[in-house]
Amino acid sequence: MPFDSTGKISFDHIYTAPDPRPFFGTLRRVDYGIPQLAKPYFTKLIREHPAERPTVLDVGCSYGVNAALQRCDATMDDLYAHYTAADVRALNHTQLVEADRARVTGTGGARFYGLDASAPALEYALSAGFLDEAIHADLERDDPDSTQRKLLDDVDLVISTGCVGYVTEKTLATVARGARPWMAHFVLRMFSYEPIAESLAELGYDTVSVPGVFPQRQFASGEEQAQILDTLEAAGVDPTGLESGGWLYARLYVSRPAGLPELELPDAEG
């Protein structure tokens, strides 16, 4: 597989397929599990938000994985087993959509919007009932149009589980200028959240980091690990006992408008 500009293996091809089967088939092999670790934190933030039924925007949502975990009352292992099962692999597109719609058991306590640059992934997440609305845009490059801006202005909570580093303060500040939503981002240690925190501070936000780290996935190869270790060293981040052991790790940052009561969030187990 090719590498992207960060030194990571490029998984671009799995984000543009018509359905999530290549996504789950590929990421299962590297034990990609950060959405599962993020789920209880997102659930708590949804419950703690003062909005009666918060609108959640998942930035870099791909096939609506975070929403699916909530709405299907599922785990990542459940989704891996589902999408890699022989009978599910044999379904045509329409049959798979119908099967996935049948897995949706509730709303997850929120409305879910997805923001992504992949039209096929968004279309599938909408069709399957994982998302209520989709915003097909690259806000690093373009300003939102009037329809997109209206959707962004509805948002109460912004989440992500791997897009920071590709998405920057430009996108997140654009979103924050709407309804001043809460934000919770799982950020690989190779990327700094500081520019985002500084940009949000200018808009009246405070940021806290949850103590500890979260394993995102295993390295796909020794070459990928070597490149990421070089990136971490250049950034002044010590990989000893973490990335040196063969896994990518993330931290959780929560940004909210200043003056709100402190949230109690559990430390990471890593």
DOVO-435532 format. One line per 8 residues: number of its first residue (from 0); their letters; for each residue x, y, z of C-alpha. Coordinates in pm, 1 decimal, decimal comma. Layout:
NUM) A) X:Y:Z  ...
//
This chain:
0) MPFDSTGK) 0,0:0,0:0,0  116,0:358,1:-61,1  188,9:603,0:220,8  24,6:939,0:265,5  203,9:1265,1:344,6  203,1:1192,1:719,9  391,4:863,5:683,4  82,6:651,9:747,1
8) ISFDHIYT) -40,8:379,9:514,7  -298,5:530,2:278,6  -639,9:371,0:313,1  -803,6:612,0:67,7  -943,7:330,6:-145,6  -1164,2:193,8:133,4  -1340,9:527,0:186,4  -1476,4:558,0:-167,5
16) APDPRPFF) -1633,7:214,1:-217,3  -2014,0:200,5:-258,7  -2054,8:28,2:80,9  -1854,9:-36,6:400,6  -1747,3:-394,8:333,3  -1395,8:-302,5:207,6  -1362,1:-55,8:498,0  -1431,0:-316,2:765,3
24) GTLRRVDY) -1252,0:-597,3:584,9  -932,8:-391,0:564,7  -935,6:-226,9:907,4  -1017,8:-550,2:1088,2  -670,5:-673,7:991,3  -506,0:-391,2:1185,6  -741,5:-408,5:1486,9  -881,2:-61,5:1425,7
32) GIPQLAKP) -1083,3:2,3:1739,4  -1081,8:371,5:1829,8  -1455,4:422,6:1757,8  -1534,5:157,8:2018,8  -1314,1:328,8:2278,7  -1470,5:663,3:2188,6  -1829,8:540,3:2215,8  -1876,4:576,6:2594,7
40) YFTKLIRE) -1728,5:927,8:2587,6  -1957,1:1036,5:2304,7  -2252,6:874,8:2480,2  -2177,2:1067,8:2800,0  -2138,8:1397,5:2613,1  -2471,0:1341,3:2436,1  -2639,3:1274,5:2769,8  -2471,0:1568,6:2943,5
48) HPAERPTV) -2552,6:1821,1:2670,5  -2836,6:2055,8:2768,6  -3011,6:2014,0:2433,4  -3307,5:1776,7:2467,3  -3195,1:1579,2:2162,5  -2850,8:1703,3:2057,0  -2744,6:1720,6:1695,3  -2405,9:1550,3:1660,2
56) LDVGCSYG) -2171,8:1622,8:1370,1  -1913,9:1351,9:1299,2  -1625,5:1511,3:1108,6  -1461,9:1261,0:874,7  -1750,5:1023,2:940,2  -1686,4:791,0:640,6  -1971,2:535,0:646,5  -2120,3:673,0:967,6
64) VNAALQRC) -1937,1:429,8:1193,1  -1970,8:632,1:1513,5  -2341,6:683,6:1449,5  -2388,0:314,8:1366,2  -2231,0:212,8:1697,8  -2487,3:429,1:1875,0  -2793,1:354,2:1664,8  -2738,9:-19,4:1622,9
72) DATMDDLY) -2639,8:-68,9:1987,9  -2330,8:-235,0:1843,6  -1960,7:-281,1:1908,5  -1682,4:-266,4:1652,6  -1652,0:-644,6:1681,3  -2022,5:-669,1:1592,4  -1970,2:-456,2:1282,7  -1656,9:-644,9:1179,4
80) AHYTAADV) -1838,5:-976,7:1210,7  -2137,7:-842,6:1018,3  -1957,0:-691,4:720,6  -1708,6:-976,6:676,7  -1961,5:-1261,9:709,6  -1990,0:-1474,5:395,1  -2366,1:-1426,0:363,0  -2332,6:-1047,5:398,1
88) RALNHTQL) -2047,1:-1033,8:145,5  -2279,8:-1211,5:-99,9  -2553,3:-944,6:-76,6  -2601,7:-691,5:-353,1  -2603,4:-321,8:-268,4  -2977,9:-291,0:-218,1  -2991,7:-601,3:-0,3  -2704,3:-475,8:215,1
96) VEADRARV) -2874,9:-140,4:269,6  -3193,8:-319,3:373,2  -3000,5:-546,3:610,1  -2828,2:-248,2:768,8  -3148,9:-49,5:806,5  -3289,1:-347,3:995,8  -2995,7:-325,2:1240,3  -3087,1:29,4:1346,6
104) TGTGGARF) -3260,2:-6,9:1682,2  -3289,1:356,0:1792,1  -3164,0:710,1:1757,6  -2867,7:686,4:1992,4  -3027,1:975,2:2183,1  -2928,9:1225,3:1915,3  -2957,6:1334,4:1557,0  -2644,1:1246,9:1362,1
112) YGLDASAP) -2496,3:1453,4:1081,1  -2187,6:1346,4:888,2  -1922,9:1563,9:724,1  -1692,0:1393,7:477,4  -1524,7:1441,4:139,9  -1638,3:1095,8:21,7  -1977,8:1109,3:-148,0  -2018,2:727,8:-169,8
120) ALEYALSA) -1954,0:684,3:202,7  -2202,5:956,7:294,1  -2464,5:822,6:55,6  -2438,2:478,5:211,2  -2458,4:608,4:568,1  -2773,2:802,9:480,2  -2933,3:511,1:297,2  -2863,3:274,4:586,3
128) GFLDEAIH) -3018,6:511,6:839,3  -2696,8:574,1:1030,3  -2703,0:947,2:950,4  -2990,4:1195,5:942,3  -2807,3:1447,1:723,1  -2486,0:1448,2:521,9  -2254,6:1736,4:437,0  -2038,4:1649,2:138,9
136) ADLERDDP) -1765,0:1910,0:161,2  -1397,4:1980,6:209,1  -1397,4:2276,3:447,0  -1018,7:2290,1:437,5  -1054,1:2405,3:80,2  -1400,6:2559,3:45,6  -1639,0:2763,6:256,2  -1974,8:2598,4:324,3
144) DSTQRKLL) -2257,7:2690,8:92,0  -2585,4:2825,8:232,4  -2742,3:2479,6:272,1  -2433,5:2340,6:443,8  -2408,2:2647,0:668,4  -2767,0:2599,4:780,4  -2693,1:2239,0:879,5  -2373,5:2340,1:1060,4
152) DDVDLVIS) -2568,2:2602,0:1254,4  -2786,2:2320,8:1396,3  -2494,0:2132,1:1550,0  -2466,5:2089,2:1929,1  -2172,5:1846,0:1951,4  -1884,3:1784,9:1710,1  -1696,6:1453,7:1727,2  -1414,2:1284,2:1540,1
160) TGCVGYVT) -1206,0:968,8:1573,1  -913,0:1018,1:1339,9  -957,5:1311,9:1105,1  -749,1:1569,1:1296,1  -418,4:1599,0:1118,6  -594,8:1600,7:784,7  -865,0:1834,8:910,1  -723,2:2144,5:1079,6
168) EKTLATVA) -838,2:2446,5:1275,2  -979,1:2590,6:951,3  -1255,4:2331,9:936,4  -1326,7:2320,1:1308,6  -1334,6:2698,3:1350,3  -1575,7:2718,0:1056,9  -1804,4:2472,6:1234,3  -1763,9:2645,3:1571,9
176) RGARPWMA) -1881,4:2980,7:1440,3  -2233,4:2842,7:1411,9  -2410,5:2734,2:1729,0  -2086,9:2718,8:1935,2  -2108,5:2340,4:1968,9  -1918,3:2126,4:2216,6  -1633,2:1930,6:2058,9  -1462,0:1598,7:2134,0
184) HFVLRMFS) -1174,6:1485,0:1914,2  -956,3:1175,4:1933,9  -621,4:1288,5:1793,3  -322,1:1071,1:1708,2  -16,8:1164,1:1913,7  173,6:1239,3:1595,9  -52,1:1543,2:1544,4  -76,0:1851,8:1764,5
192) YEPIAESL) -416,8:1973,9:1880,5  -264,1:2303,6:1994,7  -340,6:2503,8:1676,7  -705,0:2395,8:1701,2  -724,9:2476,2:2072,6  -573,8:2820,0:2008,4  -812,9:2890,7:1722,7  -1111,4:2783,4:1932,3
200) AELGYDTV) -986,3:2990,4:2228,2  -1017,0:3297,5:2008,0  -1383,8:3203,8:1969,8  -1432,2:3173,3:2344,7  -1363,1:2803,7:2398,8  -1178,9:2621,0:2674,5  -1003,1:2290,4:2598,8  -915,9:2003,6:2831,2
208) SVPGVFPQ) -736,2:1679,2:2753,7  -842,4:1350,0:2907,7  -547,2:1189,2:3089,3  -407,1:878,8:2923,9  -395,5:746,2:2570,3  -617,9:533,4:2349,6  -488,6:263,6:2110,2  -618,5:339,2:1761,6
216) RQFASGEE) -483,9:46,9:1556,3  -179,7:-165,4:1493,6  78,8:-52,9:1242,7  12,5:-205,8:903,1  382,2:-277,4:846,0  727,2:-227,8:990,1  787,8:40,9:732,0  483,9:236,6:848,0
224) QAQILDTL) 595,3:208,3:1209,6  946,2:332,3:1124,4  807,1:634,6:941,9  568,3:722,3:1224,3  843,8:686,7:1484,8  1047,3:935,5:1279,8  747,3:1171,1:1268,6  699,4:1144,9:1644,0
232) EAAGVDPT) 1067,7:1212,1:1708,2  1054,3:1520,4:1486,7  751,7:1641,6:1683,2  927,7:1583,5:2016,1  689,2:1303,9:2120,3  840,9:1006,4:2304,0  706,4:676,2:2162,0  863,3:456,3:2430,1
240) GLESGGWL) 617,5:197,9:2555,0  350,5:314,6:2311,9  409,9:343,8:1937,1  740,6:162,7:1982,4  531,5:-140,4:2077,8  350,3:-156,4:1746,5  33,6:51,4:1786,5  -79,4:402,7:1696,4
248) YARLYVSR) -213,7:594,0:1998,5  -450,4:888,0:2030,3  -547,6:1140,7:2295,6  -891,8:1286,4:2361,2  -944,5:1662,3:2364,8  -1274,2:1820,9:2467,2  -1338,9:2183,2:2372,9  -1645,0:2369,9:2498,0
256) PAGLPELE) -1753,4:2733,1:2527,3  -1589,6:2894,5:2830,7  -1782,0:2922,1:3156,3  -1958,5:2586,4:3150,9  -1950,6:2355,5:3455,3  -1663,5:2107,2:3451,2  -1737,0:1769,3:3293,3  -1635,6:1449,4:3467,8
264) LPDAEG) -1485,2:1216,9:3208,7  -1298,4:897,2:3298,1  -926,8:873,3:3227,6  -816,3:661,6:2934,9  -722,5:306,9:3025,5  -409,4:317,6:2809,5
//
